[in-house]
Amino acid sequence: MATPGQWVAGARPRTLPAAVAPVLLGTAAALLVGRADPLRAVLALLVSLALQVAVNYANDYSDGVRGTDEVRAGPVRLVGQRLAAPGAVRRAAFAAFGVAGVVGLLLVVLSGAWLMLPLGALAVLAAWRYTGGDNPYGYRGLGEVYVFVFFGLMATLGTEYTQAGSVSWFGLAGAVGVGAVASAILVANNLRDIPTDTEHGKRTLAVRLGDARTRALYVGLLAVSLLALAVMALGTPWALLALPALPLAWRGASVVRAGTTGRGLVPVLASTGLYEVAYAALALVGVAVAAALG
């Protein structure tokens, strides 16, 4: 029986910045046009966090029952390490999906953004199909696409839309930026797991690209976040307050470029996640300063 601490570890807290950052940037985009709403921002954050936890438990369950998580260099795997029954982990995933659905419905009702209902349902389906079902797309090298679309574009622009009633070029640039960094987190994770994923037939993008090109992809995704920040600065130069987050990106890039493998890549997940949150939070602070100065 898994302990409470193991259940928390199974939720993979290092991935939660990928859920926080898009809400911060979406709120920044809404604030830029004078339409930010704190309550809706909090509800969007709860939805995003619940979806991230649900994805993590669903991934733990699906990989565990397939036997691809029995030997890992990374964090706790509840099913793969036989710490919890598969059914219990699946129920935890469905419970998190349920929380996301209930809070998301409340957000839609308050905002009138009814378009988000089918998009939210699609996000839940895509989350389950990531490693679940007969032909999971995470096993076909499409996991990074899912992360970019749902924890980049949809989460950021959805947050902006439920507050401002529209989306903007600033919001789109921010969505691309955080989506690229969130994808980089997954790239680093899959880079670490290339040996075991190859052994178990899990054809992630990292397995398909190979070690060297996967490392180049990680660095390239961080570079995309900088280009996105430059576009955001066209909306307000105060967005460049996000630049002090760069040392966190450099820390992860240095480890990856050094050829580090196995458990040595685990800190990269943390530094990249911190970079994503700092990038989004500082951009939000910049927009808030711009709004205060009029």
TIPA-930070 format. One line per 3 residues: number of its first residue (from 1); their letters; for each residue x, y, z of N, C-alpha, C. Coordinates in Angstrom, 3 decimals. Example, Ala and Ser with C-alpha at 12.3 -4.5 7.8 and 13.67 -1.06 7.14 Angstrom:
REM residues 2
1 = as = 13.190 -5.690 7.800 12.300 -4.500 7.800 13.200 -3.300 7.800 | 12.850 -2.250 7.080 13.670 -1.060 7.140 12.900 0.030 7.870
END
This chain:
REM residues 294
1 = mat = 0.847 -1.190 0.000 0.000 0.000 0.000 0.886 1.246 0.000 | 0.645 2.127 -0.966 1.453 3.337 -1.078 1.177 4.283 0.085 | 2.231 4.940 0.539 2.097 5.932 1.599 1.608 7.246 0.994
4 = pgq = 1.103 8.168 1.815 0.701 9.489 1.289 1.840 10.180 0.540 | 3.054 10.053 1.080 4.197 10.664 0.402 4.439 10.072 -0.976 | 4.232 8.764 -1.106 4.416 8.125 -2.409 3.320 8.526 -3.389
7 = wva = 2.090 8.718 -2.882 1.025 9.212 -3.754 1.355 10.613 -4.261 | 1.895 11.444 -3.384 2.291 12.790 -3.804 3.404 12.706 -4.842 | 4.401 11.862 -4.590 5.488 11.690 -5.551 4.969 11.139 -6.873
10 = gar = 3.957 10.250 -6.801 3.368 9.689 -8.010 2.644 10.719 -8.847 | 2.216 11.808 -8.220 1.582 12.906 -8.964 2.605 13.743 -9.718 | 3.890 13.475 -9.476 5.015 14.099 -10.171 5.004 15.623 -10.028
13 = prt = 5.249 16.108 -8.820 5.202 17.552 -8.565 6.121 18.373 -9.468 | 7.228 17.764 -9.934 8.145 18.531 -10.797 7.488 18.948 -12.104 | 6.393 18.291 -12.485 5.725 18.655 -13.744 4.672 19.743 -13.551
16 = lpa = 4.332 20.087 -12.318 3.241 21.037 -12.080 3.521 22.450 -12.600 | 4.787 22.896 -12.674 5.006 24.204 -13.300 4.420 24.305 -14.701 | 4.357 23.181 -15.406 3.769 23.192 -16.749 2.293 23.525 -16.715
19 = ava = 1.645 23.351 -15.549 0.237 23.705 -15.402 0.054 25.126 -14.907 | 1.018 25.635 -14.142 0.915 26.978 -13.564 1.276 28.059 -14.574 | 2.354 27.863 -15.300 2.890 28.894 -16.189 1.894 29.391 -17.239
22 = pvl = 1.176 28.518 -17.945 0.252 29.034 -18.967 -0.866 29.889 -18.383 | -1.303 29.575 -17.171 -2.350 30.394 -16.545 -1.807 31.772 -16.207 | -0.568 31.834 -15.725 0.044 33.129 -15.433 0.161 33.976 -16.693
25 = lgt = 0.604 33.366 -17.788 0.782 34.140 -19.021 -0.552 34.491 -19.666 | -1.536 33.589 -19.572 -2.854 33.916 -20.095 -3.478 35.075 -19.336 | -3.246 35.100 -18.025 -3.741 36.207 -17.211 -3.003 37.495 -17.558
28 = aaa = -1.711 37.381 -17.822 -0.948 38.554 -18.255 -1.516 39.125 -19.549 | -1.870 38.254 -20.471 -2.444 38.706 -21.740 -3.778 39.407 -21.522 | -4.598 38.876 -20.603 -5.876 39.521 -20.296 -5.657 40.858 -19.601
31 = llv = -4.665 40.922 -18.719 -4.360 42.167 -18.013 -3.892 43.244 -18.981 | -3.181 42.834 -20.006 -2.650 43.788 -20.982 -3.770 44.563 -21.676 | -4.948 43.938 -21.786 -6.089 44.625 -22.408 -7.104 45.065 -21.353
34 = gra = -6.691 45.034 -20.097 -7.544 45.525 -19.017 -8.715 44.642 -18.659 | -8.581 43.326 -18.886 -9.720 42.426 -18.651 -9.381 41.273 -17.709 | -8.322 41.392 -16.923 -7.944 40.304 -16.023 -8.992 40.119 -14.933
37 = dpl = -9.263 38.871 -14.569 -10.251 38.544 -13.540 -9.620 37.540 -12.581 | -9.298 37.954 -11.340 -8.605 37.062 -10.398 -9.343 35.751 -10.124 | -10.666 35.812 -9.967 -11.418 34.592 -9.680 -11.313 33.606 -10.834
40 = rav = -11.494 34.076 -12.040 -11.406 33.187 -13.202 -9.984 32.658 -13.377 | -9.007 33.475 -13.020 -7.616 33.015 -13.105 -7.386 31.865 -12.128 | -7.917 31.977 -10.919 -7.768 30.914 -9.927 -8.464 29.646 -10.397
43 = lal = -9.660 29.784 -10.957 -10.379 28.611 -11.451 -9.613 27.950 -12.598 | -9.069 28.765 -13.500 -8.268 28.212 -14.599 -7.048 27.475 -14.064 | -6.450 28.018 -13.006 -5.287 27.370 -12.409 -5.669 26.010 -11.814
46 = lvs = -6.812 25.946 -11.133 -7.262 24.681 -10.558 -7.521 23.641 -11.653 | -8.125 24.071 -12.750 -8.377 23.162 -13.872 -7.055 22.629 -14.423 | -6.118 23.531 -14.646 -4.834 23.146 -15.232 -4.067 22.195 -14.326
49 = lal = -4.048 22.493 -13.017 -3.351 21.621 -12.074 -4.002 20.242 -12.001 | -5.339 20.217 -11.965 -6.052 18.938 -11.896 -5.783 18.092 -13.136 | -5.757 18.730 -14.302 -5.468 17.996 -15.535 -4.047 17.441 -15.529
52 = qva = -3.102 18.231 -15.022 -1.720 17.761 -14.992 -1.580 16.548 -14.075 | -2.197 16.610 -12.899 -2.149 15.478 -11.976 -2.842 14.266 -12.593 | -3.975 14.500 -13.245 -4.696 13.407 -13.892 -3.842 12.742 -14.964
55 = vny = -3.176 13.548 -15.785 -2.296 12.999 -16.825 -1.202 12.148 -16.189 | -0.628 12.650 -15.099 0.476 11.928 -14.466 0.027 10.584 -13.899 | -1.121 10.566 -13.228 -1.628 9.294 -12.695 -2.045 8.357 -13.833
58 = and = -2.668 8.914 -14.863 -3.087 8.084 -16.000 -1.870 7.466 -16.688 | -0.810 8.262 -16.821 0.423 7.760 -17.422 1.044 6.671 -16.551 | 1.034 6.889 -15.233 1.557 5.900 -14.300 0.789 4.585 -14.448
61 = ysd = -0.539 4.696 -14.504 -1.375 3.491 -14.640 -1.106 2.767 -15.961 | -1.185 3.504 -17.065 -1.080 2.855 -18.379 0.301 2.259 -18.619 | 1.355 3.020 -18.273 2.707 2.484 -18.431 2.938 1.307 -17.482
64 = gvr = 2.353 1.411 -16.291 2.546 0.353 -15.304 1.953 -0.972 -15.731 | 0.729 -0.943 -16.251 0.098 -2.201 -16.652 0.738 -2.767 -17.911 | 1.429 -1.922 -18.680 2.149 -2.416 -19.852 3.532 -2.945 -19.491
67 = gtd = 3.990 -2.632 -18.288 5.299 -3.104 -17.854 6.455 -2.238 -18.296 | 6.172 -1.012 -18.800 7.254 -0.150 -19.272 7.854 0.703 -18.168 | 7.303 0.647 -16.951 7.798 1.468 -15.844 8.487 0.649 -14.758
70 = evr = 8.819 -0.599 -15.038 9.384 -1.459 -13.995 10.803 -1.047 -13.611 | 11.546 -0.517 -14.573 12.909 -0.062 -14.296 13.028 1.362 -14.802 | 13.106 2.332 -13.874 13.182 3.737 -14.244 14.264 4.437 -13.438
73 = agp = 14.873 5.442 -14.066 15.864 6.255 -13.364 15.209 7.459 -12.714 | 13.936 7.670 -12.985 13.246 8.860 -12.531 12.482 8.676 -11.234 | 11.449 9.488 -11.021 10.700 9.488 -9.760 9.826 8.249 -9.591
76 = vrl = 9.067 8.248 -8.490 8.222 7.116 -8.113 7.230 6.764 -9.211 | 7.073 5.458 -9.445 6.027 4.943 -10.323 5.173 4.011 -9.479 | 3.962 4.401 -9.216 3.115 3.673 -8.275 2.796 2.258 -8.741
79 = vgq = 2.405 2.119 -10.008 2.044 0.798 -10.527 3.289 0.015 -10.914 | 4.191 0.645 -11.625 5.394 -0.044 -12.089 6.229 -0.593 -10.953 | 6.284 0.123 -9.823 7.058 -0.336 -8.662 6.203 -1.117 -7.672
82 = rla = 4.960 -1.402 -8.076 4.016 -2.185 -7.258 3.783 -1.563 -5.876 | 3.706 -0.234 -5.864 3.423 0.480 -4.619 1.928 0.652 -4.404 | 1.162 0.624 -5.485 -0.291 0.789 -5.401 -0.936 -0.086 -6.468
85 = apg = -2.153 -0.523 -6.205 -2.888 -1.342 -7.170 -3.233 -0.518 -8.401 | -3.156 -1.112 -9.591 -3.490 -0.365 -10.802 -4.862 0.302 -10.738 | -5.856 -0.416 -10.202 -7.189 0.161 -10.122 -7.236 1.411 -9.265
88 = avr = -6.454 1.436 -8.189 -6.428 2.610 -7.306 -5.826 3.808 -8.025 | -4.784 3.572 -8.794 -4.149 4.670 -9.531 -5.077 5.169 -10.644 | -5.766 4.257 -11.290 -6.727 4.663 -12.317 -7.847 5.493 -11.709
91 = raa = -8.337 5.104 -10.540 -9.386 5.887 -9.876 -8.876 7.277 -9.487 | -7.609 7.357 -9.077 -7.033 8.657 -8.745 -6.988 9.558 -9.978 | -6.654 8.956 -11.126 -6.636 9.734 -12.369 -8.029 10.231 -12.711
94 = faa = -9.019 9.341 -12.618 -10.391 9.739 -12.943 -10.906 10.793 -11.962 | -10.507 10.695 -10.691 -10.926 11.702 -9.710 -10.366 13.065 -10.075 | -9.100 13.098 -10.500 -8.492 14.373 -10.900 -9.157 14.912 -12.161
97 = fgv = -9.474 14.021 -13.107 -10.220 14.462 -14.290 -11.573 15.045 -13.877 | -12.218 14.412 -12.894 -13.508 14.896 -12.423 -13.417 16.281 -11.821 | -12.385 16.519 -11.019 -12.185 17.854 -10.445 -11.991 18.882 -11.555
100 = agv = -11.167 18.533 -12.536 -10.938 19.449 -13.649 -12.243 19.749 -14.388 | -13.082 18.726 -14.557 -14.340 18.915 -15.269 -15.313 19.801 -14.511 | -15.450 19.582 -13.215 -16.395 20.369 -12.408 -15.951 21.829 -12.336
103 = vgl = -14.681 22.053 -12.024 -14.184 23.427 -11.923 -14.197 24.098 -13.298 | -13.871 23.326 -14.328 -13.907 23.883 -15.675 -15.302 24.302 -16.081 | -16.304 23.520 -15.707 -17.693 23.884 -16.013 -18.073 25.181 -15.308
106 = llv = -17.659 25.315 -14.053 -17.932 26.557 -13.323 -17.272 27.747 -14.006 | -16.052 27.568 -14.467 -15.340 28.638 -15.161 -16.068 29.033 -16.441 | -16.544 28.050 -17.169 -17.269 28.330 -18.415 -18.569 29.077 -18.137
109 = vls = -19.282 28.661 -17.105 -20.537 29.328 -16.757 -20.284 30.791 -16.384 | -19.259 31.037 -15.592 -18.962 32.407 -15.158 -18.495 33.287 -16.308 | -17.750 32.692 -17.230 -17.166 33.479 -18.320 -18.025 33.518 -19.573
112 = gaw = -18.929 32.552 -19.708 -19.711 32.458 -20.936 -18.898 31.947 -22.104 | -17.728 31.388 -21.834 -16.847 30.894 -22.895 -17.211 29.449 -23.218 | -18.368 29.250 -23.818 -18.895 27.900 -24.041 -18.049 27.085 -25.007
115 = lml = -17.264 27.774 -25.816 -16.363 27.063 -26.728 -15.387 26.167 -25.976 | -15.113 26.528 -24.717 -14.141 25.771 -23.946 -14.658 24.401 -23.516 | -15.993 24.189 -23.551 -16.529 22.885 -23.157 -16.044 21.762 -24.068
118 = plg = -16.244 21.850 -25.391 -15.735 20.760 -26.237 -14.210 20.688 -26.239 | -13.548 21.833 -26.117 -12.092 21.818 -26.090 -11.590 21.142 -24.816 | -12.292 21.386 -23.705 -11.925 20.736 -22.453 -12.121 19.234 -22.526
121 = ala = -13.227 18.810 -23.134 -13.478 17.373 -23.292 -12.395 16.737 -24.161 | -11.966 17.449 -25.186 -10.896 16.954 -26.054 -9.591 16.826 -25.271 | -9.339 17.778 -24.372 -8.127 17.733 -23.567 -8.115 16.504 -22.667
124 = vla = -9.267 16.178 -22.074 -9.362 15.001 -21.210 -9.134 13.728 -22.017 | -9.781 13.647 -23.180 -9.606 12.471 -24.035 -8.149 12.318 -24.461 | -7.540 13.433 -24.849 -6.146 13.378 -25.283 -5.230 12.988 -24.128
127 = awr = -5.556 13.452 -22.915 -4.743 13.108 -21.750 -4.760 11.599 -21.505 | -5.934 10.988 -21.623 -6.038 9.549 -21.400 -5.361 8.754 -22.510 | -5.485 9.238 -23.737 -4.924 8.506 -24.869 -3.414 8.679 -25.008
130 = ytg = -2.836 9.528 -24.175 -1.387 9.762 -24.235 -0.631 8.440 -24.090 | -0.933 7.696 -23.037 -0.334 6.361 -22.902 -1.387 5.280 -22.726 | -2.677 5.644 -22.762 -3.743 4.677 -22.578 -4.363 4.244 -23.893
133 = gdn = -5.201 3.214 -23.825 -5.868 2.721 -25.022 -5.002 1.745 -25.804 | -5.534 1.325 -26.945 -4.853 0.307 -27.752 -3.661 0.852 -28.529 | -3.714 2.139 -28.871 -2.653 2.712 -29.707 -2.274 4.093 -29.181
136 = pyg = -1.662 4.170 -27.996 -1.352 5.458 -27.380 -0.369 6.273 -28.220 | -0.685 7.556 -28.391 0.172 8.366 -29.249 1.492 8.734 -28.561 | 1.541 8.637 -27.222 2.809 8.861 -26.537 3.852 7.830 -26.916
139 = yrg = 3.398 6.655 -27.358 4.302 5.593 -27.779 4.694 5.749 -29.248 | 4.164 6.770 -29.891 4.458 6.989 -31.322 5.176 8.319 -31.554 | 5.739 8.872 -30.481 6.542 10.084 -30.635 5.754 11.369 -30.700
142 = lge = 4.499 11.366 -30.236 3.654 12.558 -30.347 3.372 13.218 -28.993 | 4.045 12.761 -27.939 3.800 13.329 -26.624 4.102 14.814 -26.553 | 5.201 15.222 -27.172 5.570 16.640 -27.140 4.539 17.502 -27.851
145 = vyv = 3.921 16.961 -28.892 2.861 17.707 -29.591 1.678 17.932 -28.653 | 1.310 16.877 -27.918 0.212 16.999 -26.957 0.519 18.081 -25.924 | 1.703 18.049 -25.360 2.081 19.020 -24.324 2.041 20.433 -24.888
148 = fvf = 2.593 20.623 -26.079 2.623 21.965 -26.678 1.210 22.483 -26.928 | 0.348 21.627 -27.453 -1.005 22.062 -27.785 -1.838 22.332 -26.538 | -1.817 21.384 -25.580 -2.751 21.491 -24.455 -2.182 22.253 -23.257
151 = fgl = -0.877 22.154 -23.006 -0.300 22.899 -21.890 0.463 24.127 -22.365 | 0.330 24.417 -23.652 0.871 25.650 -24.206 -0.251 26.481 -24.788 | -0.676 26.106 -25.984 -1.680 26.884 -26.699 -3.018 26.931 -25.966
154 = mat = -3.595 25.762 -25.665 -4.941 25.753 -25.108 -4.988 26.342 -23.699 | -4.056 25.970 -22.841 -4.096 26.455 -21.465 -3.888 27.963 -21.399 | -2.953 28.482 -22.185 -2.678 29.921 -22.155 -3.801 30.717 -22.799
157 = lgt = -4.157 30.339 -24.015 -5.198 31.083 -24.733 -6.567 30.859 -24.115 | -6.795 29.666 -23.551 -8.054 29.422 -22.853 -8.191 30.307 -21.626 | -7.086 30.470 -20.891 -7.102 31.366 -19.733 -7.396 32.792 -20.161
160 = eyt = -6.730 33.234 -21.207 -6.981 34.596 -21.700 -8.426 34.752 -22.173 | -8.904 33.768 -22.901 -10.250 33.859 -23.478 -11.331 33.893 -22.405 | -11.164 33.102 -21.338 -12.188 33.078 -20.292 -12.178 34.361 -19.457
163 = qag = -11.138 35.149 -19.570 -11.097 36.430 -18.860 -11.392 37.612 -19.773 | -10.781 37.633 -20.943 -10.895 38.786 -21.839 -11.961 38.619 -22.917 | -12.414 37.395 -23.151 -13.404 37.161 -24.198 -12.814 37.134 -25.588
166 = svs = -11.488 37.179 -25.678 -10.796 37.143 -26.966 -9.364 36.699 -26.722 | -8.626 36.471 -27.801 -7.216 36.137 -27.682 -6.402 37.178 -28.445 | -5.120 37.272 -28.124 -4.279 38.327 -28.687 -2.964 37.751 -29.185
169 = wfg = -2.235 38.568 -29.938 -0.915 38.159 -30.395 0.038 37.984 -29.220 | -0.108 38.822 -28.201 0.701 38.676 -26.993 0.420 37.311 -26.355 | -0.856 36.972 -26.238 -1.228 35.688 -25.656 -0.707 34.529 -26.480
172 = lag = -0.779 34.645 -27.797 -0.288 33.569 -28.665 1.216 33.387 -28.507 | 1.941 34.504 -28.447 3.393 34.409 -28.255 3.706 33.759 -26.915 | 2.973 34.161 -25.879 3.178 33.551 -24.569 2.856 32.076 -24.579
175 = avg = 1.806 31.700 -25.300 1.419 30.293 -25.396 2.512 29.470 -26.069 | 3.105 30.023 -27.120 4.200 29.330 -27.803 5.403 29.203 -26.873 | 5.682 30.274 -26.115 6.828 30.253 -25.214 6.702 29.202 -24.130
178 = vga = 5.590 29.211 -23.401 5.449 28.231 -22.309 5.225 26.826 -22.865 | 4.581 26.735 -24.027 4.404 25.423 -24.648 5.733 24.799 -25.024 | 6.652 25.633 -25.516 7.978 25.130 -25.885 8.732 24.642 -24.651
181 = vas = 8.635 25.399 -23.544 9.354 24.993 -22.331 8.724 23.739 -21.730 | 7.388 23.675 -21.722 6.720 22.471 -21.214 7.123 21.254 -22.038 | 7.225 21.426 -23.342 7.666 20.324 -24.199 9.115 19.946 -23.889
184 = ail = 9.918 20.945 -23.550 11.315 20.675 -23.204 11.411 19.813 -21.948 | 10.494 20.012 -21.000 10.482 19.170 -19.796 10.280 17.709 -20.189 | 9.314 17.475 -21.096 9.057 16.106 -21.536 10.227 15.561 -22.333
187 = van = 10.851 16.399 -23.146 12.020 15.964 -23.918 13.133 15.499 -22.974 | 13.382 16.277 -21.913 14.416 15.890 -20.945 14.054 14.577 -20.253 | 12.781 14.435 -19.908 12.313 13.199 -19.280 12.522 12.000 -20.200
190 = nlr = 12.157 12.157 -21.469 12.279 11.045 -22.420 13.722 10.794 -22.829 | 14.543 11.828 -22.792 15.977 11.650 -23.031 16.567 10.722 -21.973 | 16.202 10.967 -20.715 16.660 10.125 -19.620 16.229 8.676 -19.806
193 = dip = 15.011 8.479 -20.361 14.425 7.141 -20.442 14.682 6.419 -21.767 | 15.527 6.964 -22.630 15.771 6.327 -23.930 16.136 4.844 -23.793 | 17.051 4.462 -22.903 17.420 3.033 -22.832 16.249 2.125 -22.467
196 = tdt = 15.480 2.493 -21.420 14.382 1.619 -20.997 13.214 1.680 -21.968 | 12.952 2.857 -22.543 11.858 2.953 -23.516 12.170 2.135 -24.767 | 13.409 2.165 -25.193 13.817 1.363 -26.352 13.632 -0.125 -26.072
199 = ehg = 14.014 -0.528 -24.873 13.906 -1.936 -24.484 12.459 -2.411 -24.480 | 11.525 -1.528 -24.085 10.119 -1.921 -23.964 9.284 -1.515 -25.188 | 9.922 -1.060 -26.242 9.199 -0.741 -27.466 8.400 0.549 -27.406
202 = krt = 8.728 1.417 -26.479 8.043 2.705 -26.379 8.773 3.707 -27.261 | 8.180 3.999 -28.429 8.858 4.803 -29.443 8.578 6.287 -29.236 | 9.107 6.826 -28.150 8.952 8.260 -27.908 9.734 9.037 -28.964
205 = lav = 9.520 10.347 -28.980 10.262 11.176 -29.930 11.762 11.070 -29.665 | 12.145 10.984 -28.391 13.565 10.857 -28.060 14.146 9.566 -28.616 | 13.396 8.476 -28.523 13.859 7.200 -29.073 14.006 7.312 -30.582
208 = rlg = 13.054 7.962 -31.202 13.099 8.099 -32.668 14.250 8.993 -33.130 | 14.493 10.083 -32.400 15.533 11.025 -32.805 16.924 10.548 -32.440 | 17.022 9.807 -31.345 18.334 9.418 -30.845 18.863 10.449 -29.863
211 = dar = 19.921 10.089 -29.167 20.451 10.902 -28.071 20.866 12.301 -28.515 | 21.711 12.406 -29.519 22.282 13.704 -29.902 21.204 14.674 -30.385 | 20.325 14.213 -31.243 19.294 15.119 -31.771 18.263 15.477 -30.710
214 = tra = 18.029 14.602 -29.753 17.115 14.928 -28.663 17.695 16.044 -27.803 | 18.980 15.999 -27.571 19.630 17.068 -26.802 19.543 18.397 -27.555 | 19.729 18.345 -28.862 19.616 19.566 -29.667 18.181 20.096 -29.643
217 = lyv = 17.211 19.191 -29.635 15.802 19.604 -29.581 15.515 20.323 -28.273 | 16.017 19.796 -27.180 15.804 20.434 -25.871 16.309 21.881 -25.894 | 17.531 22.066 -26.354 18.103 23.414 -26.405 17.303 24.301 -27.366
220 = gll = 16.877 23.735 -28.487 16.105 24.498 -29.449 14.776 24.981 -28.895 | 14.121 24.144 -28.095 12.844 24.538 -27.498 13.035 25.700 -26.516 | 14.132 25.697 -25.769 14.412 26.821 -24.881 14.667 28.086 -25.697
223 = avs = 15.322 27.939 -26.846 15.559 29.087 -27.715 14.237 29.658 -28.249 | 13.282 28.774 -28.537 11.964 29.233 -28.990 11.299 30.102 -27.928 | 11.478 29.742 -26.665 10.872 30.544 -25.595 11.447 31.958 -25.581
226 = lla = 12.709 32.112 -25.928 13.317 33.439 -25.980 12.780 34.245 -27.154 | 12.604 33.589 -28.285 12.015 34.270 -29.441 10.589 34.713 -29.133 | 9.839 33.858 -28.435 8.473 34.209 -28.054 8.464 35.419 -27.126
229 = lav = 9.431 35.481 -26.223 9.519 36.623 -25.314 9.790 37.907 -26.089 | 10.609 37.820 -27.124 10.879 38.995 -27.957 9.603 39.486 -28.632 | 8.749 38.559 -29.061 7.468 38.948 -29.669 6.560 39.578 -28.610
232 = mal = 6.542 39.012 -27.402 5.735 39.607 -26.339 6.187 41.029 -26.032 | 7.484 41.268 -26.147 8.017 42.600 -25.866 7.510 43.637 -26.859 | 7.048 43.189 -28.015 6.450 44.127 -28.965 5.126 44.653 -28.428
235 = gtp = 4.464 43.834 -27.599 3.214 44.274 -26.973 3.477 45.226 -25.830 | 4.494 44.933 -25.041 4.969 45.813 -23.973 6.411 45.452 -23.656 | 7.311 46.423 -23.720 8.719 46.133 -23.403 8.904 45.609 -21.984
238 = wal = 7.909 45.870 -21.109 8.015 45.404 -19.732 7.992 43.878 -19.636 | 7.582 43.207 -20.693 7.624 41.738 -20.681 9.051 41.227 -20.550 | 10.014 42.078 -20.905 11.417 41.667 -20.812 11.884 41.519 -19.375
241 = lal = 11.031 41.840 -18.415 11.358 41.527 -17.022 11.518 40.021 -16.814 | 11.084 39.239 -17.787 11.248 37.786 -17.700 12.683 37.339 -17.954 | 13.526 38.229 -18.436 14.894 37.846 -18.780 15.703 37.302 -17.593
244 = pal = 15.500 37.783 -16.358 16.261 37.195 -15.247 16.007 35.704 -15.020 | 14.997 35.138 -15.675 14.757 33.696 -15.551 15.751 32.887 -16.379 | 16.496 33.542 -17.253 17.367 32.825 -18.191 18.421 31.927 -17.538
247 = pla = 19.006 32.313 -16.400 19.993 31.395 -15.797 19.442 30.004 -15.505 | 18.144 29.912 -15.209 17.535 28.603 -14.977 17.520 27.780 -16.265 | 17.243 28.447 -17.381 17.273 27.752 -18.669 18.695 27.321 -19.004
250 = wrg = 19.637 28.212 -18.733 21.036 27.902 -19.021 21.531 26.719 -18.203 | 21.067 26.628 -16.947 21.467 25.524 -16.084 21.051 24.188 -16.695 | 19.789 24.099 -17.123 19.317 22.859 -17.733 20.024 22.564 -19.045
253 = asv = 20.206 23.606 -19.869 20.851 23.414 -21.167 22.293 22.950 -20.998 | 22.979 23.457 -19.980 24.380 23.072 -19.758 24.490 21.593 -19.413 | 23.579 21.111 -18.569 23.604 19.697 -18.184 23.300 18.811 -19.391
256 = vra = 22.297 19.195 -20.165 21.913 18.396 -21.333 23.029 18.380 -22.367 | 23.627 19.542 -22.640 24.683 19.629 -23.653 25.950 18.909 -23.208 | 26.098 18.712 -21.888 27.293 18.029 -21.385 27.233 16.520 -21.601
259 = gtt = 26.096 16.012 -22.068 25.972 14.583 -22.331 25.568 13.761 -21.128 | 25.060 14.419 -20.084 24.634 13.724 -18.868 23.530 12.717 -19.187 | 23.533 11.591 -18.495 22.530 10.547 -18.723 21.902 10.100 -17.407
262 = grg = 20.885 9.260 -17.515 20.266 8.619 -16.350 19.783 9.598 -15.299 | 20.054 9.253 -14.032 19.585 10.084 -12.912 20.182 11.483 -12.936 | 21.279 11.644 -13.614 21.894 12.965 -13.724 21.017 13.967 -14.443
265 = lvp = 20.030 13.479 -15.194 19.125 14.371 -15.916 17.908 14.773 -15.080 | 17.697 14.124 -13.936 16.536 14.447 -13.113 16.514 15.914 -12.693 | 17.650 16.506 -12.258 17.626 17.927 -11.905 17.242 18.846 -13.061
268 = vla = 17.438 18.383 -14.291 17.056 19.192 -15.449 15.544 19.418 -15.468 | 14.787 18.398 -15.042 13.337 18.549 -14.999 12.956 19.666 -14.043 | 13.615 19.704 -12.885 13.305 20.728 -11.891 13.709 22.108 -12.378
271 = stg = 14.920 22.253 -12.931 15.383 23.575 -13.362 14.573 24.090 -14.544 | 14.164 23.190 -15.442 13.351 23.616 -16.582 11.960 24.025 -16.124 | 11.398 23.277 -15.162 10.101 23.651 -14.612 10.151 24.998 -13.905
274 = lye = 11.216 25.224 -13.131 11.372 26.514 -12.453 11.532 27.639 -13.461 | 12.270 27.364 -14.539 12.420 28.370 -15.594 11.069 28.732 -16.189 | 10.241 27.735 -16.437 8.941 28.007 -17.047 8.085 28.894 -16.147
277 = vay = 8.050 28.575 -14.844 7.247 29.379 -13.922 7.817 30.786 -13.779 | 9.140 30.887 -13.636 9.759 32.205 -13.497 9.537 33.049 -14.752 | 9.665 32.434 -15.904 9.439 33.092 -17.205 8.035 33.692 -17.251
280 = aal = 7.037 32.895 -16.888 5.655 33.351 -16.947 5.351 34.363 -15.847 | 5.823 34.085 -14.626 5.521 34.977 -13.502 6.149 36.352 -13.701 | 7.399 36.386 -14.168 8.060 37.670 -14.373 7.447 38.441 -15.537
283 = alv = 6.989 37.725 -16.564 6.278 38.396 -17.657 4.987 39.019 -17.137 | 4.284 38.298 -16.262 3.065 38.837 -15.651 3.380 40.071 -14.818 | 4.463 40.025 -14.058 4.869 41.199 -13.273 5.148 42.365 -14.205
286 = gva = 5.813 42.101 -15.320 6.094 43.164 -16.285 4.839 43.807 -16.826 | 3.867 42.983 -17.163 2.603 43.523 -17.677 1.878 44.310 -16.581 | 1.944 43.820 -15.340 1.323 44.524 -14.226 1.963 45.896 -14.018
289 = vaa = 3.292 45.970 -14.163 3.984 47.256 -14.046 3.531 48.186 -15.168 | 3.454 47.643 -16.379 3.018 48.462 -17.513 1.608 49.000 -17.286 | 0.719 48.154 -16.736 -0.655 48.573 -16.470 -0.694 49.661 -15.377
292 = alg = 0.166 49.502 -14.362 0.202 50.476 -13.263 0.709 51.826 -13.723 | 1.645 51.799 -14.666 2.214 53.045 -15.173 1.314 53.718 -16.206 | 0.279 52.931 -16.634 -0.671 53.487 -17.606 -0.116 53.543 -19.006
END
